[in-house]
């Protein structure tokens, strides 16, 4: 008989294989998601009679859909990508049907729009659907929805095998890549709190796969190399992801700056970016420039180049809080807008440090190209050290303000998501 393996959301199978691993879904999960889940492929009566624990044979990766959505986005499976693929498929589907020279064929129905399709898919949580055999042809509550279901563009070879309300629902709506289906199903609030399960234990126990085939975390080709102006930028961003966005931290790699930064400074980062563009490097790379005068100048120069789709540059985000920031220059102490002039990454940290004065920017050199003065934050090394010492426990007890640095992380995630989704091609 063999053993089967599924990627499921609340018992709704979205991907399936028999007697082999099938698609690798490890990138959806992290190591902490590995645990035993009861499986109907295991003879529990035997284990009960023998007083043995079946859990080693029921190992799986389990993670709530709401925790998988950020990972889907970084893999390129966004809701906008789902819309694009669905719209592309509806056009192709219609062309195929119109190409059939059969005068007795039924009229081609008006297909559901993407919004209509999503609304139908999320009309009820998947966990509310019955999973036992039904006598009414297994359709359950969908027995009166044939007209709507016929407006879903299923392929000619689509598998219509079903035995229950839930499996019938899956057989009719599961028409896109399983990750796009997960992204669409995330439109239901209850589904977001439902477990996504990839259970490999029965397959491994039956000898059809090795446990080493089931590893979590983003694969190297799915990660993003983050190139920064200085070592402190890399340390802050790496620690920020681990502390504040641990659910996706494994997607981000940084240039090794443990000894020294190989491309320190704004100018060198610009040259590095220009060099990678010319040699056609295949790594997904984001160049992060400070939101100051030098960073803005370099960012604009790089923007004049035509970068390949796997290279992208960004400035640290401008913030309203930086519109009036304490500063000191030839005219003395004053409030100034430091966006585009002096907002290095240390400016996005919490500046409430004991034994240190309030934060202040010191204006330095004048940038003729942009008619802007460059500035730097006083005591920036102290702010960096304080942030790098933060742990989850200290974060909860000290009241450290992370709002600004979280905006940096989210802006970086957004750029990576745009890059990933732009490279994902529509089927066919």
Secondary structure as a PSIPRED ss2 file (coil, helix, strand):
# PSIPRED VFORMAT (PSIPRED V4.0)

   1 X C   1.000  0.000  0.000
   2 X C   1.000  0.000  0.000
   3 X C   1.000  0.000  0.000
   4 X E   0.000  0.000  1.000
   5 X E   0.000  0.000  1.000
   6 X E   0.000  0.000  1.000
   7 X E   0.000  0.000  1.000
   8 X E   0.000  0.000  1.000
   9 X E   0.000  0.000  1.000
  10 X C   1.000  0.000  0.000
  11 X C   1.000  0.000  0.000
  12 X E   0.000  0.000  1.000
  13 X E   0.000  0.000  1.000
  14 X E   0.000  0.000  1.000
  15 X E   0.000  0.000  1.000
  16 X E   0.000  0.000  1.000
  17 X E   0.000  0.000  1.000
  18 X E   0.000  0.000  1.000
  19 X C   1.000  0.000  0.000
  20 X C   1.000  0.000  0.000
  21 X C   1.000  0.000  0.000
  22 X C   1.000  0.000  0.000
  23 X C   1.000  0.000  0.000
  24 X C   1.000  0.000  0.000
  25 X C   1.000  0.000  0.000
  26 X H   0.000  1.000  0.000
  27 X H   0.000  1.000  0.000
  28 X H   0.000  1.000  0.000
  29 X C   1.000  0.000  0.000
  30 X C   1.000  0.000  0.000
  31 X H   0.000  1.000  0.000
  32 X H   0.000  1.000  0.000
  33 X H   0.000  1.000  0.000
  34 X E   0.000  0.000  1.000
  35 X E   0.000  0.000  1.000
  36 X E   0.000  0.000  1.000
  37 X C   1.000  0.000  0.000
  38 X C   1.000  0.000  0.000
  39 X C   1.000  0.000  0.000
  40 X C   1.000  0.000  0.000
  41 X C   1.000  0.000  0.000
  42 X C   1.000  0.000  0.000
  43 X C   1.000  0.000  0.000
  44 X H   0.000  1.000  0.000
  45 X H   0.000  1.000  0.000
  46 X H   0.000  1.000  0.000
  47 X H   0.000  1.000  0.000
  48 X H   0.000  1.000  0.000
  49 X H   0.000  1.000  0.000
  50 X C   1.000  0.000  0.000
  51 X C   1.000  0.000  0.000
  52 X C   1.000  0.000  0.000
  53 X C   1.000  0.000  0.000
  54 X C   1.000  0.000  0.000
  55 X H   0.000  1.000  0.000
  56 X H   0.000  1.000  0.000
  57 X H   0.000  1.000  0.000
  58 X H   0.000  1.000  0.000
  59 X E   0.000  0.000  1.000
  60 X E   0.000  0.000  1.000
  61 X E   0.000  0.000  1.000
  62 X E   0.000  0.000  1.000
  63 X E   0.000  0.000  1.000
  64 X E   0.000  0.000  1.000
  65 X H   0.000  1.000  0.000
  66 X H   0.000  1.000  0.000
  67 X H   0.000  1.000  0.000
  68 X H   0.000  1.000  0.000
  69 X H   0.000  1.000  0.000
  70 X H   0.000  1.000  0.000
  71 X H   0.000  1.000  0.000
  72 X H   0.000  1.000  0.000
  73 X H   0.000  1.000  0.000
  74 X H   0.000  1.000  0.000
  75 X C   1.000  0.000  0.000
  76 X C   1.000  0.000  0.000
  77 X C   1.000  0.000  0.000
  78 X C   1.000  0.000  0.000
  79 X H   0.000  1.000  0.000
  80 X H   0.000  1.000  0.000
  81 X H   0.000  1.000  0.000
  82 X H   0.000  1.000  0.000
  83 X H   0.000  1.000  0.000
  84 X H   0.000  1.000  0.000
  85 X H   0.000  1.000  0.000
  86 X H   0.000  1.000  0.000
  87 X H   0.000  1.000  0.000
  88 X H   0.000  1.000  0.000
  89 X H   0.000  1.000  0.000
  90 X H   0.000  1.000  0.000
  91 X H   0.000  1.000  0.000
  92 X H   0.000  1.000  0.000
  93 X H   0.000  1.000  0.000
  94 X H   0.000  1.000  0.000
  95 X H   0.000  1.000  0.000
  96 X H   0.000  1.000  0.000
  97 X H   0.000  1.000  0.000
  98 X H   0.000  1.000  0.000
  99 X C   1.000  0.000  0.000
 100 X C   1.000  0.000  0.000
 101 X C   1.000  0.000  0.000
 102 X C   1.000  0.000  0.000
 103 X C   1.000  0.000  0.000
 104 X C   1.000  0.000  0.000
 105 X C   1.000  0.000  0.000
 106 X C   1.000  0.000  0.000
 107 X C   1.000  0.000  0.000
 108 X C   1.000  0.000  0.000
 109 X C   1.000  0.000  0.000
 110 X C   1.000  0.000  0.000
 111 X C   1.000  0.000  0.000
 112 X C   1.000  0.000  0.000
 113 X C   1.000  0.000  0.000
 114 X H   0.000  1.000  0.000
 115 X H   0.000  1.000  0.000
 116 X H   0.000  1.000  0.000
 117 X H   0.000  1.000  0.000
 118 X H   0.000  1.000  0.000
 119 X H   0.000  1.000  0.000
 120 X H   0.000  1.000  0.000
 121 X H   0.000  1.000  0.000
 122 X C   1.000  0.000  0.000
 123 X C   1.000  0.000  0.000
 124 X C   1.000  0.000  0.000
 125 X C   1.000  0.000  0.000
 126 X H   0.000  1.000  0.000
 127 X H   0.000  1.000  0.000
 128 X H   0.000  1.000  0.000
 129 X C   1.000  0.000  0.000
 130 X C   1.000  0.000  0.000
 131 X C   1.000  0.000  0.000
 132 X C   1.000  0.000  0.000
 133 X E   0.000  0.000  1.000
 134 X C   1.000  0.000  0.000
 135 X C   1.000  0.000  0.000
 136 X C   1.000  0.000  0.000
 137 X C   1.000  0.000  0.000
 138 X C   1.000  0.000  0.000
 139 X C   1.000  0.000  0.000
 140 X H   0.000  1.000  0.000
 141 X H   0.000  1.000  0.000
 142 X H   0.000  1.000  0.000
 143 X C   1.000  0.000  0.000
 144 X C   1.000  0.000  0.000
 145 X C   1.000  0.000  0.000
 146 X H   0.000  1.000  0.000
 147 X H   0.000  1.000  0.000
 148 X H   0.000  1.000  0.000
 149 X H   0.000  1.000  0.000
 150 X C   1.000  0.000  0.000
 151 X C   1.000  0.000  0.000
 152 X C   1.000  0.000  0.000
 153 X C   1.000  0.000  0.000
 154 X C   1.000  0.000  0.000
 155 X C   1.000  0.000  0.000
 156 X C   1.000  0.000  0.000
 157 X C   1.000  0.000  0.000
 158 X C   1.000  0.000  0.000
 159 X C   1.000  0.000  0.000
 160 X C   1.000  0.000  0.000
 161 X C   1.000  0.000  0.000
 162 X C   1.000  0.000  0.000
 163 X C   1.000  0.000  0.000
 164 X E   0.000  0.000  1.000
 165 X H   0.000  1.000  0.000
 166 X H   0.000  1.000  0.000
 167 X H   0.000  1.000  0.000
 168 X H   0.000  1.000  0.000
 169 X H   0.000  1.000  0.000
 170 X H   0.000  1.000  0.000
 171 X H   0.000  1.000  0.000
 172 X H   0.000  1.000  0.000
 173 X H   0.000  1.000  0.000
 174 X C   1.000  0.000  0.000
 175 X C   1.000  0.000  0.000
 176 X C   1.000  0.000  0.000
 177 X C   1.000  0.000  0.000
 178 X H   0.000  1.000  0.000
 179 X H   0.000  1.000  0.000
 180 X H   0.000  1.000  0.000
 181 X H   0.000  1.000  0.000
 182 X H   0.000  1.000  0.000
 183 X H   0.000  1.000  0.000
 184 X H   0.000  1.000  0.000
 185 X H   0.000  1.000  0.000
 186 X C   1.000  0.000  0.000
 187 X C   1.000  0.000  0.000
 188 X C   1.000  0.000  0.000
 189 X H   0.000  1.000  0.000
 190 X H   0.000  1.000  0.000
 191 X H   0.000  1.000  0.000
 192 X H   0.000  1.000  0.000
 193 X C   1.000  0.000  0.000
 194 X C   1.000  0.000  0.000
 195 X E   0.000  0.000  1.000
 196 X E   0.000  0.000  1.000
 197 X E   0.000  0.000  1.000
 198 X E   0.000  0.000  1.000
 199 X E   0.000  0.000  1.000
 200 X C   1.000  0.000  0.000
 201 X H   0.000  1.000  0.000
 202 X H   0.000  1.000  0.000
 203 X H   0.000  1.000  0.000
 204 X H   0.000  1.000  0.000
 205 X H   0.000  1.000  0.000
 206 X C   1.000  0.000  0.000
 207 X C   1.000  0.000  0.000
 208 X C   1.000  0.000  0.000
 209 X C   1.000  0.000  0.000
 210 X C   1.000  0.000  0.000
 211 X H   0.000  1.000  0.000
 212 X H   0.000  1.000  0.000
 213 X H   0.000  1.000  0.000
 214 X C   1.000  0.000  0.000
 215 X C   1.000  0.000  0.000
 216 X C   1.000  0.000  0.000
 217 X C   1.000  0.000  0.000
 218 X C   1.000  0.000  0.000
 219 X C   1.000  0.000  0.000
 220 X H   0.000  1.000  0.000
 221 X H   0.000  1.000  0.000
 222 X H   0.000  1.000  0.000
 223 X C   1.000  0.000  0.000
 224 X E   0.000  0.000  1.000
 225 X E   0.000  0.000  1.000
 226 X E   0.000  0.000  1.000
 227 X E   0.000  0.000  1.000
 228 X E   0.000  0.000  1.000
 229 X C   1.000  0.000  0.000
 230 X C   1.000  0.000  0.000
 231 X H   0.000  1.000  0.000
 232 X H   0.000  1.000  0.000
 233 X H   0.000  1.000  0.000
 234 X H   0.000  1.000  0.000
 235 X H   0.000  1.000  0.000
 236 X H   0.000  1.000  0.000
 237 X H   0.000  1.000  0.000
 238 X H   0.000  1.000  0.000
 239 X H   0.000  1.000  0.000
 240 X H   0.000  1.000  0.000
 241 X H   0.000  1.000  0.000
 242 X H   0.000  1.000  0.000
 243 X H   0.000  1.000  0.000
 244 X H   0.000  1.000  0.000
 245 X C   1.000  0.000  0.000
 246 X H   0.000  1.000  0.000
 247 X H   0.000  1.000  0.000
 248 X H   0.000  1.000  0.000
 249 X H   0.000  1.000  0.000
 250 X H   0.000  1.000  0.000
 251 X H   0.000  1.000  0.000
 252 X E   0.000  0.000  1.000
 253 X E   0.000  0.000  1.000
 254 X E   0.000  0.000  1.000
 255 X C   1.000  0.000  0.000
 256 X C   1.000  0.000  0.000
 257 X C   1.000  0.000  0.000
 258 X C   1.000  0.000  0.000
 259 X C   1.000  0.000  0.000
 260 X C   1.000  0.000  0.000
 261 X C   1.000  0.000  0.000
 262 X C   1.000  0.000  0.000
 263 X C   1.000  0.000  0.000
 264 X C   1.000  0.000  0.000
 265 X C   1.000  0.000  0.000
 266 X H   0.000  1.000  0.000
 267 X H   0.000  1.000  0.000
 268 X H   0.000  1.000  0.000
 269 X H   0.000  1.000  0.000
 270 X H   0.000  1.000  0.000
 271 X H   0.000  1.000  0.000
 272 X H   0.000  1.000  0.000
 273 X H   0.000  1.000  0.000
 274 X H   0.000  1.000  0.000
 275 X H   0.000  1.000  0.000
 276 X H   0.000  1.000  0.000
 277 X H   0.000  1.000  0.000
 278 X H   0.000  1.000  0.000
 279 X H   0.000  1.000  0.000
 280 X C   1.000  0.000  0.000
 281 X C   1.000  0.000  0.000
 282 X C   1.000  0.000  0.000
 283 X C   1.000  0.000  0.000
 284 X C   1.000  0.000  0.000
 285 X E   0.000  0.000  1.000
 286 X E   0.000  0.000  1.000
 287 X E   0.000  0.000  1.000
 288 X E   0.000  0.000  1.000
 289 X E   0.000  0.000  1.000
 290 X C   1.000  0.000  0.000
 291 X E   0.000  0.000  1.000
 292 X E   0.000  0.000  1.000
 293 X H   0.000  1.000  0.000
 294 X H   0.000  1.000  0.000
 295 X H   0.000  1.000  0.000
 296 X H   0.000  1.000  0.000
 297 X H   0.000  1.000  0.000
 298 X H   0.000  1.000  0.000
 299 X H   0.000  1.000  0.000
 300 X H   0.000  1.000  0.000
 301 X H   0.000  1.000  0.000
 302 X H   0.000  1.000  0.000
 303 X H   0.000  1.000  0.000
 304 X C   1.000  0.000  0.000
 305 X C   1.000  0.000  0.000
 306 X C   1.000  0.000  0.000
 307 X C   1.000  0.000  0.000
 308 X C   1.000  0.000  0.000
 309 X C   1.000  0.000  0.000
 310 X C   1.000  0.000  0.000
 311 X E   0.000  0.000  1.000
 312 X E   0.000  0.000  1.000
 313 X E   0.000  0.000  1.000
 314 X E   0.000  0.000  1.000
 315 X E   0.000  0.000  1.000
 316 X C   1.000  0.000  0.000
 317 X C   1.000  0.000  0.000
 318 X C   1.000  0.000  0.000
 319 X C   1.000  0.000  0.000
 320 X H   0.000  1.000  0.000
 321 X H   0.000  1.000  0.000
 322 X H   0.000  1.000  0.000
 323 X H   0.000  1.000  0.000
 324 X C   1.000  0.000  0.000
 325 X E   0.000  0.000  1.000
 326 X E   0.000  0.000  1.000
 327 X E   0.000  0.000  1.000
 328 X E   0.000  0.000  1.000
 329 X E   0.000  0.000  1.000
 330 X C   1.000  0.000  0.000
 331 X C   1.000  0.000  0.000
 332 X E   0.000  0.000  1.000
 333 X E   0.000  0.000  1.000
 334 X E   0.000  0.000  1.000
 335 X E   0.000  0.000  1.000
 336 X E   0.000  0.000  1.000
 337 X C   1.000  0.000  0.000
 338 X C   1.000  0.000  0.000
 339 X C   1.000  0.000  0.000
 340 X C   1.000  0.000  0.000
 341 X E   0.000  0.000  1.000
 342 X E   0.000  0.000  1.000
 343 X E   0.000  0.000  1.000
 344 X C   1.000  0.000  0.000
 345 X H   0.000  1.000  0.000
 346 X H   0.000  1.000  0.000
 347 X H   0.000  1.000  0.000
 348 X H   0.000  1.000  0.000
 349 X C   1.000  0.000  0.000
 350 X C   1.000  0.000  0.000
 351 X C   1.000  0.000  0.000
 352 X C   1.000  0.000  0.000
 353 X C   1.000  0.000  0.000
 354 X C   1.000  0.000  0.000
 355 X C   1.000  0.000  0.000
 356 X C   1.000  0.000  0.000
 357 X C   1.000  0.000  0.000
 358 X C   1.000  0.000  0.000
 359 X C   1.000  0.000  0.000
 360 X C   1.000  0.000  0.000
 361 X E   0.000  0.000  1.000
 362 X E   0.000  0.000  1.000
 363 X E   0.000  0.000  1.000
 364 X E   0.000  0.000  1.000
 365 X E   0.000  0.000  1.000
 366 X E   0.000  0.000  1.000
 367 X E   0.000  0.000  1.000
 368 X C   1.000  0.000  0.000
 369 X C   1.000  0.000  0.000
 370 X C   1.000  0.000  0.000
 371 X C   1.000  0.000  0.000
 372 X E   0.000  0.000  1.000
 373 X E   0.000  0.000  1.000
 374 X E   0.000  0.000  1.000
 375 X E   0.000  0.000  1.000
 376 X E   0.000  0.000  1.000
 377 X E   0.000  0.000  1.000
 378 X C   1.000  0.000  0.000
 379 X C   1.000  0.000  0.000
 380 X H   0.000  1.000  0.000
 381 X H   0.000  1.000  0.000
 382 X H   0.000  1.000  0.000
 383 X H   0.000  1.000  0.000
 384 X H   0.000  1.000  0.000
 385 X H   0.000  1.000  0.000
 386 X H   0.000  1.000  0.000
 387 X H   0.000  1.000  0.000
 388 X H   0.000  1.000  0.000
 389 X C   1.000  0.000  0.000
 390 X C   1.000  0.000  0.000
 391 X C   1.000  0.000  0.000
 392 X H   0.000  1.000  0.000
 393 X H   0.000  1.000  0.000
 394 X H   0.000  1.000  0.000
 395 X H   0.000  1.000  0.000
 396 X H   0.000  1.000  0.000
 397 X H   0.000  1.000  0.000
 398 X H   0.000  1.000  0.000
 399 X C   1.000  0.000  0.000
 400 X C   1.000  0.000  0.000
 401 X C   1.000  0.000  0.000
 402 X C   1.000  0.000  0.000
 403 X H   0.000  1.000  0.000
 404 X H   0.000  1.000  0.000
 405 X H   0.000  1.000  0.000
 406 X H   0.000  1.000  0.000
 407 X H   0.000  1.000  0.000
 408 X H   0.000  1.000  0.000
 409 X H   0.000  1.000  0.000
 410 X H   0.000  1.000  0.000
 411 X H   0.000  1.000  0.000
 412 X H   0.000  1.000  0.000
 413 X H   0.000  1.000  0.000
 414 X H   0.000  1.000  0.000
 415 X H   0.000  1.000  0.000
 416 X H   0.000  1.000  0.000
 417 X H   0.000  1.000  0.000
 418 X H   0.000  1.000  0.000
 419 X H   0.000  1.000  0.000
 420 X H   0.000  1.000  0.000
 421 X H   0.000  1.000  0.000
 422 X H   0.000  1.000  0.000
 423 X H   0.000  1.000  0.000
 424 X C   1.000  0.000  0.000
 425 X C   1.000  0.000  0.000
 426 X C   1.000  0.000  0.000
 427 X C   1.000  0.000  0.000
 428 X C   1.000  0.000  0.000
